[in-house]
Amino acid sequence: MAIDPVCKMEVDEATAAATSEFEGQTYYFCAPGCKKVFDAEPKKYLSAAKTQ
């Protein structure tokens, strides 16, 4: 299971609603809306994840 970097939900990689590639890493999303938000500012969501 992966964690959606936007909403923090658990996402099954096999059935994820959307994915994005950023700096060689694949990120999985529960919904296309989370992917859209992430794609606009990926570093914002990745830096937030590192501080938690």
LINBELRA-V73179 format. One record per pair of residues at least 4 apart in sequence whose ideal C-beta (glycine too) atoms are under 8 Angstrom apart, sorted by sequence separation. I is the first residue (numbers start at 0). J is the second residue. D is the distance in whole Angstrom. If there is no record, write none. Layout:
BEGIN
[[I	J	D] [I	J	D]]
END
This chain:
BEGIN
[[3	7	6] [10	14	8] [11	15	7] [20	24	7] [29	33	6] [30	34	8] [31	35	6] [32	36	7] [33	37	6] [34	38	6] [35	39	7] [36	40	7] [37	41	6] [40	44	7] [41	45	6] [42	46	6] [43	47	7] [44	48	7] [45	49	7] [46	50	7] [47	51	7] [2	7	6] [3	8	5] [10	15	5] [20	25	6] [21	26	6] [28	33	4] [2	8	7] [3	9	8] [10	16	8] [19	25	7] [20	26	8] [28	34	4] [2	9	6] [3	10	5] [18	25	6] [19	26	5] [37	44	5] [1	9	7] [2	10	7] [18	26	7] [36	44	8] [0	9	5] [1	10	5] [18	27	6] [19	28	7] [28	37	7] [0	10	7] [1	11	8] [17	27	8] [18	28	7] [0	11	6] [1	12	5] [17	28	4] [26	37	7] [0	12	7] [15	27	4] [16	28	6] [15	28	6] [16	29	6] [17	30	7] [1	15	7] [15	29	7] [16	30	5] [17	31	5] [12	27	5] [16	31	6] [19	34	6] [26	41	8] [17	33	7] [18	34	7] [10	27	4] [16	33	8] [17	34	4] [10	28	7] [16	34	8] [19	37	6] [10	29	5] [19	38	6] [21	41	5] [8	29	5] [4	26	6] [19	41	7] [3	26	8] [5	28	7] [6	29	6] [3	27	7] [21	45	8] [1	26	7] [3	28	5] [1	27	4] [3	29	5] [6	33	6] [5	33	4] [3	33	5] [5	36	5] [5	37	5] [4	37	6] [4	41	8] [5	44	6] [4	44	4] [4	45	6] [4	47	8] [4	48	6] [2	48	8]]
END
